Amino acid sequence: MNIFRRLIPVLLLLSFSAVSYTAPQLSIPVDSSSTVSKADKEVVFTPRKLRLVDYNPVSGNYLFRGDMPIIKGQFAYKELIDAMNQRSIEKLETTLSEDIYILDISLISKLNESHLLKHEQVFTHTNPDLAHLIHYPVYGAVSNPDHYPKSLLHIMLNLPFIGDVHSLVDRLRSLLNHERSRPLAIFVHCKAGSDRTGMVIGTYQMQFLGKSYLEVIEEAEEIAGRPVKPLQKRGLKWIAYYLRDSKGIQSVGVIY
């Protein structure tokens, strides 16, 4: 057991691509006058992928998930609001409040997606009355928890190696429940709205909405139209083990 304990820090480094955190603040604006690049044209907001995850009727706040809200290199504010309204009508039989405020939770990476983040930065900086950006990049897990012996897995699950994902999910819950002068539309997204978004929202659904691991995987794959990518599926599996075996949330159910 002492050998296992000495190996744990090394195993954790091998197991996880760490979740990086950027403190919530408006970023310095970037000149948006440049022509639309080919990379920008390849990213198009898809209303079909936008889903209403949770709603608090007391605070009037919503939690949505979706993909990158960009069309032709511009922040797709109108299209985003229209899609949110449609989902609210479908699920709650009511439209959004006219003074709804968007809290844009962007999970994308600065390493190879900075050109996309730029558009969010520009829009939220020039329209602070409409939206605020929180950049919170997430990644996933390199290794599969099923590959570890149960005795070691139990020890690893009780260490804070996936704490940043849980910190984000706890914060989403707190934001949803907090009453403000204007209702919030919390919008969680990555580039495709499938894998990283699926990992974060799947964690929220298992922790707070009673959904099982298999249900959140199925939903993520239905939205993506394909299997969840291995990096994020392994990350979600680690989180599912943690919620079920360490926090005692039995509704997580079977994990495989």
N, C-alpha and C positions, 0 to 999 in steps of 0.2 A: 504493500500500500504506500510506503514512503517513496518508492520508486515512481509510482503513479503520480503522487503529489508533485514530485520534482519535474515530471514530464508535462504536467498540465499547462504551464505557460506556453511551452513550445507547441503543444497540440492545439491550443486556442489560436495561436498565430496561423497555424496551418488550416484551421477549420473555417475561419471567418475572414471575409473581406470586410473590414470594419465599416460601420456606419459613421459617416462624417457629419458633423453638425456645424452649420453656419448660423450665428446668432441672428434672430429676426431683425432686419433693418432694411430700409430702402437703400438700394445700391446706387452708386454714382451713375448718372445717365450716360448712355452711349449714343453717339450720333446715329440717327435712324434715317438719314437722308440718302444713304448709299443704295445702290440698286439691289434688287432681290437676287440672292445667289441661288445656284442650282440646289444646294443643300436645303435652303429655306423652302424652295418650291416643292421639295419632296415630302415636306411635313404639312399635312392638311388636317385640321380639326375634324373629328368624326363624331357627329352628334349621337350616332347609334351607341357609341361606347360610354357615353355619359349616363351614369346611374345615380339614383338617390339611395344613399346607404342608410341614413338615419335622419330623424327630425325630432326636435323637442318643441312641443306645442306651447310650453310655458315661456321659453326664451324666444321662440320664433326662429331659431337657428336651424340651418340645414347642413348635412354633410353629404357631399357629392364626390364621385370619382370619375375620371375620364382620361383623355389623352391630351397631348400638347395643344393648347388653345391658340394656334397660329394658322393663319391663312394668307398665303402670298407675302410672307415676311412681316405680317402685322398681327398684333394681338386681336383675336376674334371676339371682342367683347359682346357685340350684339348677338352673334351666333351662340355664344356661351350662355347668355341670359335666356335666349329663346329656347335652347335645349333644356336648361334648368326649369323653365316655366312648364315645358311639355311634361317633364318627369313629375313635377309637382302636381300638375293636373291629373296625370295618370294614377299616381299613388295616393294623393291627398285630396283630390277634387277641388283644388284651389290654386291660384297663381301666386307667384312670389310677391312680397311686398314691394311697392314701387321704390322704396328707399333702401332696398337690399344692398349690402356691402360685401364685395367678394374678397375673401381671404385666400390668396393663391399660394397653395403649398406645393412648391416645385421640387420634385425628387431627382431631377436630372443632374448629371455630372458636369463640373466645370472643365474636365479634362478634354472631352471631345464633343461637348454639346453647348459650349459657351455662346455660340452664335444664336442658339435658341433662347438661352437665358437672357441674352441681350434684349430681345423683344419684350420679355416680361418686365425687365428692369426699366426700359424706356416707358412703357405704358403706365406702370404703377407709379413711376416718379412724376410723370406729367399729368396723371389723373388720380391724385391721392384721395379725392372725394369718392372715387368709384371702387378702388381696389388697393390692396396691400400685398406685397410679396414676402414670403418666407421661404428661403432656399434651404432645403434639408435633404442633401443627397443621400441615397441609400444604395446598397449593393446586393449582398446575399451571402451564401455560405459556400466555401470551396469543397468541404467534405460532407459526407452523409452521416448523420448521427447513428444510423443503423449499423455502421461499420465498427462501432466501439462496443466493448463489453458493457453489460448493464451496470456493473459496479463502478466503472469509470464514468459512464454516461450520467449516472446519478450525481456524481461529484461535479461534473462539468455544468450540469443544468442549474446548479445552485450558485454558480459564479456569475458575475455581472458582464458576461461577454456578449449578450444581445440586448443590453440595457437601453441603448439609444433608440432602437425600434420601439421598445415599450415606452420610453420617455415621449416619443412622438405620439404614439397612440393614446397615452394618458392625457397628453396635451389636447389632442383632438376632442376627446371626451369632455375635458374641462371647458374648452371653447364652445362646444355645442350646448352645454348646460348653463353657461353664464349669460345673464340678461344684460343687454346693452341698450343704448338709445336707438341704435339701428340694428335690425336683424342681420345675421351673418349667413352668407353662403360659403361654407368652407369647401374649397375645391382642391382635392388631392390628385396629382397627376405626375406621370413621367412622360417620356417621349411618345410611346405607343399606348400608354394607358393599360398595359396588360400585365407585365411581369413585376416590376418594382412596385407599381401601384397595387397589383394583386397581393403582393407580400404584405404591404402596410395595411390595406383595407381588410385582407384576410385575418390579420392579427386582431384588428378592431372587432371584426365580426365574431371571432371565436371568444374574445375576452368579454365583450359587452352585449352581444346579440344572441348568444346561445347557439351559434352555428358550429357545425362539426368541421374538422379538417377536410374531410372528403367533400363536403358541401362547398367550402370556399375554393377548393381546387377546381371543382366542376364549374362554378360560376366564373372564375378567372379564365378558364379555358373556353367557356362559351363566349365571353366578351372578346377574347383574343382571336377566336376562330382557329386555335391551334393549341398544342400543349404548352404549359408554362415552361419557360427556359430553366435549365437545370440549376443555375446559380441561385435563382430566387425560389425555386421549388424546394431546394435543400434548406435555404434559409427559413422558409415557412414551416418546414418539417421540424427544424430545431425549435422554433417558437412553439409549435403545437405540442411537442414533448414537454417543454417548459411549462406551458399553461396547464396541461393535464396532470403531469407527474409532480411538479413542484408547487403550483398554485392550486391544484385540486379542482380544476374546471373539467368535470367529467363529460360535459357535453361535447368536448373536442372529439371524443370517440376514437375509433380505429385510425391508426396512422400507418400508412404504407406507401 
